[in-house]
Amino acid sequence: MSAERPTFSPFWHRVRAMKPRLRPHVQSTRQFYRGQRWHVVHDPSSNQYYRLNPVAYEFVALLDGKRTVEECWTLVLQNHGDSAPTQHEAITLISQMYSSNLLAVDDSPEVDQLLRRGTERRSKMIKQQAIGLMYFKLRLFNPNHILEWIEPIMRPVLNRWGLIAWIGLIVAALIALIPHWSELKNGVDDTIASANWGWLAVVFVVTKLWHETGHGVLCKRFGGNVPEFGVMMLVLFPSPFVDASACWAFQSKWQRMAVGAGGMLFELALAAVAAFVWLSVPDGLLKQIAYNAMFTCSVSTILFNANPLMRFDGYYILSDLLEMPNLMQRSTQMLKYWAHKFIYRLKDINPPATDRDELAILTVFGIASTAYRVFLFFSITLYVLGKMFAIGLFLAVWSAAAWFILPTGTFIHWLATSPKLADHRWRAVGVSMALIVAAVLLIGVIPMPDRRRGEGVIDSSTKSGVFSSVDAFVKEVHKRPGEFVAKGEPIVTMESSQLEAQIRLIDGYLAEATAVEREATAGNPAAAQVARQRVATLQEQKRFFLEKQDKLVVRAPHSGVITGADPQSQLGAFLKEGKPICDLIDVSKLRVTALMDQTEALWLYEQPREAYDVEMRLVSNVGEVVEGGAVRVIEAGTRRLAHNSLTFAGGGSIEVERLEQQSGVMAKRPQFQVEIDPKRIAENAQEVWAGLPGERVRLRFALPPRPLLAQWVDRLQKLVQGRVNL
């Protein structure tokens, strides 16, 4: 035996004389994982599964109720040497199989054992349900007879030809939707609107019923049973589920993966059908329901069911693809193993895997899934707090206790009672206390850099809009965005045949009126007075139209750089009076205009300007840093955006609202405008930025250093203030 696996156990005397045996109804299936043979034993009555390697399976097979545990262990030890289980491993194996109702022991009545094990399983299940309150399960009935009726009907398409047809359906739906992409994207706002919540909930439940039908039918297709149907409360929202764990005993991993993917395959097919319905029906309730189905079957399926970090379909598919069952539990054991080995320096411990690839996969998956669970806890809690504060607060306290406080208690119990620490318990306690002190110092005492980030756009304190002053067609464009223009220099030239015709008509009227005036002056003073007034009126009208004719050449109101819309895009177009053409900004007075929501901007009101520094970097030139000078915060929130480049479409991070009427770019939530002047490089410097006005800028605010815990509490407080409606 190796030094890291002690052969003997001090508890061996308690089990050595026992004569356990496999229960007669236990089923066994041989499977191959990563090129190695394994055996899966299954109890149909309790739907419990247990995986054994060949040596452990031989040991269990020798337990026939006649041989003692020690006799079986000795035989395996003689046959396999170092590969045989140690006494401690044999005790653990017997205990786990006994608790899973796979082994029978004659030391006490079997009925009592079965009841006790059933009670223990129910108690364990209740505890797990209480801990996972956000994912509470309620079992309702056995759907096996329903699936036995459905499966023969769907059997003709549950094969490779059906898969090819499924791919064709999905591709056809995507091709049909591509021309309607903008309409499809804009429909999200209507779907998540409160007026649609009722229909969205109904569609969600129906589509998830179809999803679970996919799991159940494919499980039946490959010979498995589906003994349970129920409802899972996902963050207090009902979602159906079926127990398709019978697929764990399938010999082919591709069959197991097919059962895991069955729900998503069925849902995406339903999404494709809903897409064709959405494209073919007029606006109305049916069209909205079809969109709801598309949204639910595609977005929720891809984001949640396909996510391997959650114990949904994607997790089981990944486990089968990697041929690593119990991936979540073993990855957790892997992290514990590393902690025991490198932090507590324990010797008599074994990793949950020996293959290097498995060790790496388990470690990476354990870290990723743990981080994701923490992220999910805070995201769901904040969301529920924002919608229903009392319920969200209860969920937050309960889940924090279940996910953080109880594991802490379990750790303390392990530290105080674990036999593995018997020889150096005080050293382990000292290491734990040192880690706690180090964490407290690192997080709660030592000041750390406190940096906040934002995003803005290069702007100017002198900014003017350039508009059309007459109704005319654009004839010629002289300047494009980014070009400098001097005051009075032409930007575009327009033409109006109607205006020219009006001027010619007035010239004719004026010539006639002048002739009448000369004739009347000689013989009729009263008529001459009327004629002179008419001439003056016509001359005034001509001056008015000549001024409008002069405005056909649109000139710069001041020196600056053209920004915003490209005047070239208006070439040949008819512009009404007042129609915007472009923007003009003074580059000698550049600044950065940033927009921040309430959560991001609150600290600006709490910190004086001299308490923090500002660094600014162009998105197009992140290597150049410009120090920020004066900072002005406009206290009133606004939804009108300073520039399109701050939106999702322009590469920014602000979500805009779809408007029925054209009234500018509007943010979904109010934003606080922050104006930052760059510090001049030299006294006579006119320009600081190498980029053009309208470019996006990354901002970093360096606040006074504070402990990380204070920073996190401050961010969490502001995040809650921005989401919670009391």
Residue pairs with C-beta under 8 A, 6 or more apart in sequence:
1 7
1 82
1 86
2 82
3 347
4 347
4 348
4 349
4 350
5 86
5 89
5 348
5 350
6 86
6 88
6 348
7 86
7 87
8 86
8 87
9 86
9 87
9 88
9 91
10 419
11 88
11 91
12 70
12 87
12 91
15 69
15 90
15 91
15 94
16 68
16 69
16 70
17 68
17 69
17 70
18 68
18 69
18 94
18 105
18 107
19 63
19 65
19 66
19 67
19 68
19 69
19 105
19 106
20 63
20 65
20 69
20 94
20 98
20 103
20 104
20 105
21 63
21 64
21 65
21 103
21 104
22 41
22 60
22 61
22 63
22 64
22 102
22 103
22 104
23 43
23 101
23 102
23 103
23 104
25 43
25 44
25 45
26 41
26 42
26 43
26 102
27 41
27 42
27 43
27 44
27 249
28 39
28 40
28 41
28 42
28 57
29 39
29 40
29 42
29 249
29 250
29 251
30 37
30 38
30 39
30 40
30 251
31 37
31 38
31 39
31 40
31 251
32 38
32 251
32 323
33 323
33 324
33 325
34 323
34 324
34 355
34 358
36 53
37 53
37 54
38 51
38 52
38 53
38 54
39 51
39 52
39 53
39 54
39 57
40 49
40 50
40 51
40 52
40 248
40 249
41 49
41 50
41 52
41 57
41 60
41 97
41 102
42 48
42 49
42 50
42 248
42 249
43 49
43 100
43 101
43 102
44 225
45 101
46 100
46 101
46 118
46 121
47 227
47 228
47 243
47 245
47 246
48 100
48 101
48 102
49 245
49 248
49 249
50 96
50 97
50 100
50 102
51 325
51 326
52 60
52 93
55 76
55 80
55 83
55 84
55 85
56 85
56 93
58 76
58 79
58 80
59 72
59 73
59 76
59 84
59 85
59 90
59 93
60 93
60 97
60 103
62 71
62 72
62 75
62 76
63 69
63 72
63 94
63 103
65 104
65 106
69 90
69 94
73 84
73 85
73 87
73 90
76 84
76 85
77 84
85 93
94 103
97 103
98 105
98 117
99 117
99 120
99 121
101 114
101 117
101 118
101 121
104 110
104 113
105 113
129 136
129 137
130 402
131 402
131 403
131 406
132 402
133 395
133 398
133 399
133 402
134 233
134 234
134 235
134 236
134 380
134 395
134 399
135 232
135 233
135 234
136 232
136 233
137 230
137 231
137 232
137 233
137 241
138 230
138 231
138 232
138 233
139 228
139 229
139 230
140 229
140 230
140 231
141 229
142 227
142 228
142 229
143 216
143 226
143 228
143 229
143 242
144 220
144 225
144 226
144 227
147 213
147 216
147 217
147 219
147 220
147 226
148 220
150 213
150 216
150 217
151 158
151 217
151 220
151 221
154 217
155 221
156 162
157 165
158 217
158 218
158 221
166 265
166 268
166 269
169 269
169 272
169 273
170 268
170 269
170 272
172 272
173 271
173 272
173 273
173 275
173 276
176 275
176 276
176 279
177 184
177 275
177 279
180 279
186 658
187 291
188 295
189 657
189 658
190 196
190 288
190 291
191 200
191 288
191 291
191 292
191 295
192 200
196 288
196 292
199 285
199 288
199 289
199 292
200 292
200 295
200 296
201 237
203 289
203 292
203 293
203 296
204 237
204 239
204 292
204 296
204 300
205 238
205 239
205 240
207 267
207 270
207 293
207 296
207 297
208 239
208 240
209 240
210 266
210 267
210 270
211 240
211 263
211 264
211 266
211 267
211 301
211 305
212 229
212 240
212 241
212 242
212 263
213 242
213 266
214 262
214 263
214 264
214 265
214 266
214 267
215 226
215 242
215 244
215 259
215 260
215 262
215 263
216 226
216 242
216 244
217 262
218 244
218 258
218 259
218 262
219 225
219 226
219 244
219 246
219 247
219 259
219 262
220 226
222 247
222 250
222 255
222 258
222 259
223 250
224 244
224 246
224 247
224 249
224 250
224 259
225 246
226 242
226 243
226 244
226 246
227 243
227 246
228 242
228 243
229 240
229 241
229 242
229 243
230 240
230 241
230 242
231 238
231 239
231 240
231 241
232 238
232 239
232 240
232 241
233 239
235 380
235 383
235 384
235 395
236 384
236 391
236 395
244 259
247 255
247 256
247 259
247 260
248 256
248 325
250 256
250 259
253 320
253 321
253 323
256 316
256 320
257 317
257 320
257 321
260 313
260 316
260 317
260 320
261 313
261 317
263 301
263 305
263 313
264 301
264 305
264 306
264 313
267 297
267 298
267 301
267 305
268 297
268 298
268 301
270 293
270 297
271 293
271 294
271 297
271 298
271 301
274 290
274 291
274 293
274 294
274 297
275 290
275 294
277 286
277 287
277 290
278 287
278 290
278 291
278 294
281 287
281 290
304 310
304 312
305 312
305 313
305 314
306 312
306 313
306 314
307 314
307 315
308 314
308 315
308 317
308 318
309 315
309 368
309 369
309 372
309 373
310 372
310 376
311 328
315 327
315 328
318 327
319 325
319 326
319 327
322 361
324 330
324 358
324 361
324 362
327 362
327 365
328 365
328 369
330 352
330 353
330 362
331 362
331 363
331 365
331 366
331 369
332 366
332 370
333 352
333 362
334 351
334 352
334 353
334 359
334 362
334 363
334 366
335 363
335 366
335 367
335 370
337 349
337 350
337 351
337 352
338 363
340 346
340 349
340 420
341 349
343 431
343 435
344 421
344 428
344 431
345 424
345 427
346 420
346 421
348 420
349 420
351 359
352 362
353 359
353 362
373 403
377 399
377 400
377 403
380 395
381 392
381 395
381 396
381 399
382 392
382 719
382 720
382 723
383 392
383 723
384 391
384 392
384 395
384 396
385 392
385 393
385 396
385 720
385 723
385 724
386 392
386 723
386 724
386 725
389 724
389 725
389 726
392 724
415 421
415 425
415 428
415 429
415 432
416 425
421 428
442 708
443 707
443 708
443 709
444 707
444 708
444 709
444 710
445 707
446 707
447 705
447 706
447 707
448 705
448 706
448 707
448 708
448 711
449 702
449 705
450 702
450 703
450 704
450 705
450 706
450 711
451 700
451 701
451 702
451 703
452 600
452 603
452 700
452 701
452 703
453 698
453 699
453 700
453 701
454 594
454 596
454 600
454 674
454 698
454 699
454 700
454 701
455 594
455 595
455 646
455 652
455 653
455 696
455 697
455 698
455 699
456 592
456 593
456 594
456 595
456 616
456 646
456 674
456 676
456 696
456 697
456 699
457 592
457 593
457 594
457 642
457 643
457 645
457 646
457 694
457 695
457 696
457 697
458 590
458 591
458 592
458 618
458 689
458 691
458 692
458 693
458 694
458 695
458 697
459 585
459 590
459 591
459 592
459 593
459 642
459 643
459 675
459 693
460 560
460 585
460 586
460 587
460 589
460 590
460 591
460 693
461 586
461 589
461 591
461 675
462 558
462 560
462 585
462 586
462 589
463 583
463 584
463 585
463 586
464 557
464 558
464 560
464 583
464 584
464 585
465 580
465 582
465 583
465 584
466 491
466 554
466 556
466 557
466 580
466 581
466 582
466 583
466 584
467 578
467 579
467 580
467 581
468 494
468 554
468 575
468 576
468 577
468 578
468 579
468 580
468 581
469 548
469 551
469 554
469 577
470 494
470 496
470 499
470 548
470 551
470 552
470 577
471 496
471 498
471 574
471 575
471 576
471 577
472 494
472 495
472 496
472 499
472 552
472 574
472 575
473 494
473 495
473 496
473 572
473 573
473 574
473 575
474 492
474 493
474 494
474 567
474 570
474 571
474 572
474 573
474 575
475 492
475 493
475 494
475 495
476 492
476 493
476 571
477 491
477 492
477 567
477 568
477 570
477 571
478 489
478 490
478 491
478 492
478 493
479 485
479 489
479 490
479 491
479 492
479 562
479 567
480 562
480 566
480 567
480 568
481 562
481 563
481 564
481 565
481 566
481 582
481 692
481 694
482 561
482 562
482 563
482 692
483 561
483 562
484 559
484 560
484 561
484 587
485 491
485 556
485 559
485 560
485 561
485 562
485 584
486 556
486 559
487 556
487 557
487 558
487 559
488 555
488 556
489 555
489 556
490 553
490 554
490 555
491 554
491 555
491 556
491 562
491 567
491 581
491 582
492 553
492 554
492 567
492 570
492 581
493 552
493 553
493 554
494 552
494 553
494 554
494 575
495 552
496 549
496 552
499 545
499 548
499 549
499 552
500 549
502 545
503 542
503 545
503 546
503 549
506 538
506 541
506 542
506 545
507 542
509 538
510 535
510 538
510 539
510 542
513 531
513 534
513 535
513 538
514 535
516 527
516 531
516 534
517 528
517 531
517 532
517 534
517 535
520 527
520 528
520 530
520 531
521 528
521 531
554 581
556 584
557 584
558 584
558 586
559 586
560 584
560 585
560 586
560 587
561 584
561 585
561 587
561 692
561 693
562 582
562 583
562 584
563 582
563 583
563 584
563 585
563 692
563 693
563 694
564 580
564 582
564 583
564 694
565 580
565 581
565 582
565 583
566 582
567 581
567 582
570 581
575 581
585 693
587 686
587 687
587 693
588 686
588 687
590 678
590 687
590 688
590 689
590 693
591 675
591 676
591 677
591 678
592 616
592 628
592 675
592 676
592 678
592 697
592 699
593 642
593 643
593 673
593 674
593 675
593 676
594 673
594 674
594 675
594 676
594 697
594 699
595 641
595 642
595 646
595 654
595 667
595 671
595 672
595 673
595 674
596 604
596 671
596 672
596 674
597 669
597 670
597 671
597 672
597 722
598 637
598 669
598 670
598 672
598 718
598 721
598 722
599 718
599 719
599 721
599 722
599 723
601 633
601 672
601 674
602 718
602 721
603 703
603 714
603 718
604 631
604 633
604 672
604 674
605 633
605 635
607 703
609 630
609 631
611 703
611 704
612 701
612 702
612 703
612 704
613 627
613 628
613 701
613 702
614 627
614 628
614 629
614 631
614 676
614 699
614 700
614 701
614 702
615 625
615 626
615 627
615 628
615 699
615 700
615 702
616 625
616 626
616 627
616 628
616 676
616 678
616 697
616 698
616 699
616 700
617 623
617 624
617 625
617 626
617 697
617 698
617 700
618 624
618 689
618 690
618 691
618 695
618 696
618 697
618 698
619 651
619 695
619 696
619 697
619 698
620 691
620 695
621 690
621 691
622 698
624 690
626 678
626 679
626 688
626 689
627 678
627 679
628 676
628 677
628 678
628 679
628 699
629 676
629 677
629 678
629 679
629 680
630 676
630 677
631 674
631 675
631 676
631 677
632 674
632 675
632 676
633 672
633 673
633 674
633 675
634 672
634 673
634 674
634 675
635 672
637 670
637 671
637 672
638 670
638 671
638 672
638 673
639 657
639 666
639 667
639 668
639 669
639 670
639 671
640 664
640 665
640 666
640 667
641 647
641 654
641 656
641 664
641 665
641 666
641 667
641 671
642 673
643 650
643 694
644 650
644 665
645 651
645 652
645 694
645 695
645 696
646 652
646 653
646 654
646 696
647 654
647 655
647 656
647 665
648 654
648 655
648 656
649 656
650 696
651 696
652 696
654 667
654 671
655 667
655 668
655 669
656 665
656 666
656 667
656 668
657 666
657 667
657 668
659 666
676 699
678 688
678 689
679 688
680 688
681 688
689 695
